[in-house]
Amino acid sequence: MNNFADDEFKPIDETPKPEAKEKKAKIPADPEVNDASPDGRKSFRTPLRVLGGLFVVGTAVSLYWARIPQTFDVNETVREMGVAYGHRELDEPLPLGYRTVATTIHLAQQLLEKPGGYQSNDWSPMTRIPDNMRNWEKGAVVQLRVMVQGLRFELSRSGPNSGELPELNDADARFNYNPRRWILQSTESQFKQGVEFLEQYLERINTSTTQGKFFTIRQDQVINFLERQKMMLGTYATNLQKNIGTLTYDTGVLTENIPEGMEEIASDEAAEKTQEDQDEVTSIFERDDVFYQARGGLYVMYHTMLAMRKDCEKLLNDSQSMGIMNRIINELESACKPMESPIVLNGKEFGAVQNHSLVLAGHVAKAHLAVQELQKQIAGGGSQN
């Protein structure tokens, strides 16, 4: 009997085993295979995440640095400065002119020490891309120059034939330095020297035994000082009018008598005038720049006029013009209110979208008229209040 008859015949399998295939597959045939692996994709994402984090942080810092400073209490700030300089105790009266000069010093220091510092001469993307603060600084610097020149030529002279003070002469030169210079000598260093010269002038006012020797409030001096402010308000109003985006058409051609045969020439002249007006309208890409430049100048003017109201209190009361001064300050205060919109809107006058330049121009125009009225009132030719 065959004992192996019932056994199943199993042919020999000569195909390679799966284990051998797996071992062969583990051997890289090309070094580029590692780049396509999950580990390679992970290493590629790491620098992207770092760049994204830097972008978020940079944007946050940039927006923080671009915040416009809020208005401050002039009386409280000046008294704190008097204590810090060792000039007066907190409850002691201040000499004439101390508030105006100390407020000017504080505004210059604020320009240099606010978050992000002075940014007009910086080259980092965090200060170059959002340019609102740089334009605000431009307007503030121009108005600071006007204020220092007002101190130098009008308010610091005891009489028409008196000479100028060397401290104010040097301060005027420092604040008229190139506002975009960042090296040898930087703008910040020049402005700091200007602040030091103003502090020397403040020391003169504090130590003077004669009231009004270095800061005089005379009728003609105040009128000339207000003339500087009126000219700046006129500049702001003109720039904002161009910024609104609307044209004021010349109707003279419609009302004047045109000689026979000259109708075509008059029509061409009117078209040319309209084109000139169109060219003067501010570009849509520069309207926010003009807006923030005006806001920076008005910010400085508002605080200095607050200080001048107290230093000129006797003159204003004697001429019965304190009410006009209050109107000027109210309009400047309204012009300095914080912006609730993240961008400067330029809608139509009666449209659904706000026109910020139009609103600001309205406050500036009313302040301009009030300054003109104040000059007449101080000179004795205005209406009684």
C-alpha positions in Angstrom: 0.0 0.0 0.0 1.2 3.5 -0.9 1.3 5.5 2.3 1.7 8.8 0.3 -1.2 8.4 -2.0 -3.5 10.7 0.0 -0.9 13.5 0.5 -1.6 16.7 -1.4 1.0 17.7 -4.0 2.4 21.1 -3.2 4.6 22.6 -6.0 7.6 24.6 -4.9 7.0 28.4 -5.0 10.1 30.0 -6.5 8.8 33.7 -6.4 10.6 36.1 -4.2 9.2 36.6 -0.7 7.5 39.9 0.2 10.1 40.7 2.8 12.7 40.9 0.2 10.6 43.3 -1.8 10.2 45.5 1.3 13.9 45.6 1.9 14.5 46.5 -1.7 11.9 49.3 -1.6 13.6 50.8 1.5 16.8 51.5 -0.5 16.3 55.1 -2.1 17.0 55.1 -5.8 17.2 58.9 -6.0 18.1 61.5 -3.3 15.2 63.7 -4.4 12.8 61.2 -2.8 13.4 62.7 0.6 12.0 66.1 -0.6 8.6 64.6 -1.3 8.4 62.9 2.1 6.2 64.2 4.9 9.3 65.3 6.8 10.3 67.4 3.8 7.0 69.2 3.6 7.1 69.9 7.3 10.5 71.5 7.1 9.3 73.6 4.2 6.3 74.9 6.2 8.4 76.1 9.1 9.9 79.2 7.4 6.4 80.1 6.1 5.0 80.0 9.6 7.9 82.2 10.9 7.3 84.7 8.1 3.6 84.7 8.7 4.2 85.3 12.4 6.5 88.2 11.7 4.0 89.7 9.3 1.2 89.6 12.0 3.5 91.1 14.6 4.8 93.7 12.3 1.3 94.7 11.2 0.2 95.0 14.8 3.2 97.1 15.8 2.7 99.3 12.6 -1.0 99.9 13.4 -0.1 100.8 17.0 2.6 103.3 15.9 0.2 104.8 13.4 -2.3 105.9 16.1 -2.8 109.6 16.2 -2.2 111.1 19.7 -5.2 112.3 21.6 -5.7 115.8 22.9 -4.4 116.5 26.5 -5.3 118.9 29.3 -3.0 121.9 28.8 -3.3 123.4 32.3 -2.6 120.1 34.0 0.3 119.2 31.7 1.9 122.6 32.1 1.7 122.5 35.9 3.3 119.0 35.9 6.1 120.4 33.7 6.6 123.3 36.1 7.0 120.9 39.0 9.3 118.6 37.0 11.6 121.6 36.0 11.6 122.8 39.6 10.1 126.1 38.6 6.8 126.1 40.6 4.8 124.0 43.0 1.7 122.4 41.7 -0.7 125.1 43.2 1.5 128.1 42.6 0.6 130.7 39.9 2.6 130.6 36.7 4.2 133.7 35.1 2.9 135.3 32.0 3.8 133.3 28.9 4.8 130.1 30.8 1.8 128.1 29.5 2.4 129.0 25.9 6.1 128.2 25.9 5.7 125.0 28.0 2.9 123.8 25.7 5.1 124.3 22.7 7.9 122.3 24.4 5.5 119.5 25.3 4.2 119.2 21.7 7.7 119.0 20.4 8.6 116.3 22.9 5.4 114.4 22.1 6.4 114.4 18.5 9.7 112.7 19.4 8.6 110.4 22.2 5.2 109.1 21.1 4.9 105.3 20.3 7.2 104.6 17.3 9.1 107.9 17.9 9.6 110.4 15.0 8.8 108.3 11.9 9.1 110.8 9.0 12.8 109.8 8.5 12.4 106.1 9.1 12.9 103.5 6.3 11.3 100.4 8.0 8.2 98.9 6.3 6.3 99.3 9.5 6.5 103.1 9.2 6.7 103.5 5.4 3.6 101.5 4.3 1.0 103.2 6.6 1.9 106.8 5.9 -0.9 108.5 8.0 1.5 109.2 10.9 4.2 110.6 8.6 1.8 113.0 7.1 0.4 113.9 10.5 4.0 114.6 11.6 4.5 116.8 8.6 1.6 119.0 9.5 2.6 119.2 13.1 6.2 120.2 12.3 5.1 123.0 10.1 2.7 124.4 12.7 5.5 124.1 15.4 7.7 126.2 13.1 5.0 128.8 12.9 4.6 128.8 16.7 8.3 129.2 17.3 8.5 132.0 14.8 5.6 133.7 16.5 7.5 133.5 19.8 10.6 134.8 18.1 9.2 137.8 16.2 6.1 138.8 18.1 5.5 137.5 21.6 9.1 137.7 23.1 9.7 141.4 22.2 9.1 144.0 24.9 8.8 146.7 22.3 8.9 147.5 18.6 12.6 148.3 18.7 13.7 145.5 21.0 16.1 142.8 19.7 15.3 139.1 19.4 16.4 136.5 22.0 19.3 134.2 20.9 17.5 131.1 22.4 14.5 131.6 20.1 16.7 132.4 17.1 18.6 129.1 17.6 15.3 127.2 18.3 13.8 128.5 15.0 16.9 127.3 13.1 16.7 123.8 14.6 13.0 123.3 13.9 13.5 124.4 10.3 15.9 121.5 9.7 15.3 118.9 7.0 12.5 116.8 8.5 13.6 113.6 6.7 17.3 113.5 7.5 18.3 110.3 9.4 22.0 110.5 9.6 24.7 113.2 10.3 22.8 115.2 11.7 19.5 113.4 12.2 16.2 115.3 12.4 15.6 114.0 16.0 18.9 115.4 17.2 18.2 118.8 15.8 14.6 118.9 17.2 16.0 117.9 20.6 18.4 120.8 20.5 15.5 123.1 19.6 13.6 121.8 22.6 16.7 122.6 24.8 16.7 126.2 23.5 13.0 126.6 24.2 13.7 125.3 27.8 16.3 128.0 28.2 13.8 130.6 27.1 11.3 129.1 29.6 13.9 129.5 32.3 14.2 133.2 31.4 10.5 133.6 31.8 10.5 131.8 35.1 13.4 133.7 36.7 12.4 137.1 35.4 11.5 139.6 38.1 9.7 141.9 35.7 6.3 140.6 34.5 6.2 140.5 30.7 9.9 141.3 30.1 10.4 138.2 27.9 6.8 137.5 26.9 4.7 140.5 26.1 1.0 140.6 25.3 0.5 143.8 23.4 -2.4 144.6 21.1 -0.3 144.8 17.9 1.8 141.8 18.8 -1.2 139.5 19.4 -2.8 140.7 16.1 0.4 139.9 14.2 0.6 136.5 15.9 -3.0 135.8 15.0 -2.2 136.7 11.4 0.2 133.8 11.2 -2.5 131.4 12.5 -5.0 132.8 10.0 -2.7 132.2 7.1 -2.2 128.6 8.2 -5.9 128.1 8.5 -6.3 129.5 5.0 -3.7 127.0 3.7 -5.6 124.1 5.4 -8.9 125.3 4.0 -7.5 125.6 0.4 -5.9 122.2 0.5 -9.0 120.6 1.9 -11.2 122.3 -0.7 -9.1 120.7 -3.4 -9.2 117.4 -1.4 -13.0 117.3 -1.5 -13.1 116.3 -5.1 -15.7 118.8 -6.3 -15.2 121.8 -8.6 -16.3 125.4 -8.1 -17.1 126.6 -11.6 -16.4 130.2 -12.7 -19.8 131.7 -13.8 -18.2 135.0 -15.0 -18.6 134.0 -18.6 -22.3 133.5 -18.1 -23.0 136.9 -16.6 -20.6 139.2 -18.6 -21.5 140.8 -21.9 -19.7 138.9 -24.7 -19.0 140.9 -27.8 -20.6 139.6 -31.0 -18.3 137.1 -32.8 -16.4 136.3 -29.6 -18.6 133.6 -28.3 -16.4 130.7 -29.5 -13.3 132.3 -28.0 -15.1 132.8 -24.6 -16.2 129.2 -24.7 -12.7 128.0 -25.2 -11.4 130.2 -22.4 -14.1 128.8 -20.1 -13.2 125.2 -21.0 -9.5 126.0 -20.4 -10.4 127.4 -17.0 -12.4 124.3 -16.1 -9.5 122.1 -17.1 -7.2 124.1 -14.8 -9.6 123.7 -11.9 -9.7 120.0 -12.7 -5.9 119.7 -12.6 -5.9 121.4 -9.1 -8.1 118.7 -7.6 -6.1 116.5 -5.4 -5.4 113.0 -6.7 -7.4 110.2 -5.1 -4.2 108.6 -3.9 -3.1 111.8 -2.1 -6.3 112.9 -0.4 -5.6 111.0 2.8 -2.2 112.6 2.9 -3.6 116.1 2.7 -6.2 115.3 5.3 -3.7 114.0 7.9 -1.3 116.9 7.3 -4.1 119.3 8.1 -5.0 117.3 11.2 -1.4 117.4 12.5 -1.2 121.2 12.1 -4.6 121.7 13.7 -3.6 119.5 16.6 -0.7 121.8 17.5 -2.7 124.9 16.9 -5.5 123.8 19.2 -3.2 123.3 22.2 -1.2 126.4 21.7 -4.4 128.5 21.3 -5.6 127.0 24.6 -2.4 128.2 26.3 -2.7 131.6 24.6 -6.2 132.0 25.9 -5.0 131.9 29.4 -1.8 134.0 28.9 -3.9 136.6 26.9 -6.8 136.5 29.4 -6.5 140.2 30.4 -6.3 141.5 26.8 -9.2 139.3 25.7 -11.4 140.4 28.6 -10.5 144.1 28.2 -11.4 143.9 24.5 -14.5 141.8 25.2 -13.3 139.2 22.7 -13.1 136.1 25.0 -16.2 134.7 23.4 -14.6 134.8 19.9 -11.5 133.1 21.3 -13.8 130.4 22.7 -15.4 129.9 19.3 -12.0 129.4 17.7 -11.0 126.8 20.2 -14.4 125.0 19.9 -13.9 124.7 16.1 -10.3 123.5 16.6 -11.4 121.0 19.2 -14.0 119.6 16.8 -11.4 119.3 14.1 -9.2 117.2 16.4 -11.8 114.7 17.4 -10.7 111.0 17.0 -11.4 109.3 13.7 -14.0 106.4 14.0 -13.3 105.3 10.4 -10.1 103.4 9.6 -9.8 105.2 6.3 -10.5 108.7 5.0 -13.8 108.6 3.1 -14.5 111.0 0.3 -18.1 110.6 -0.5 -20.4 113.0 -2.2 -21.6 116.1 -0.3 -25.2 114.7 0.0 -24.4 111.1 -0.6 -24.7 108.0 1.7 -20.9 108.0 2.4 -19.2 110.5 4.7 -16.8 113.1 3.2 -14.2 113.6 6.0 -12.4 116.4 4.1 -15.6 118.3 3.7 -16.3 118.1 7.5 -12.8 119.2 8.4 -12.9 122.0 5.9 -16.1 123.3 7.5 -14.5 123.5 10.9 -11.3 125.1 9.5 -13.3 127.7 7.6 -15.3 128.8 10.7 -12.1 129.0 12.7 -10.6 131.1 10.0 -13.5 133.6 10.1 -13.4 133.7 13.9 -9.7 134.5 13.9 -10.3 137.4 11.5 -13.1 138.6 13.7 -10.9 138.3 16.8 -8.2 140.5 15.1 -10.8 143.2 14.4 -12.2 143.0 17.9 -8.8 143.3 19.6 -8.0 146.3 17.3 -11.2 148.0 18.4 -13.2 147.6 15.2 -15.2 144.4 15.9 -18.6 143.9 17.3 -19.2 143.8 21.1 -19.7 140.4 22.8 
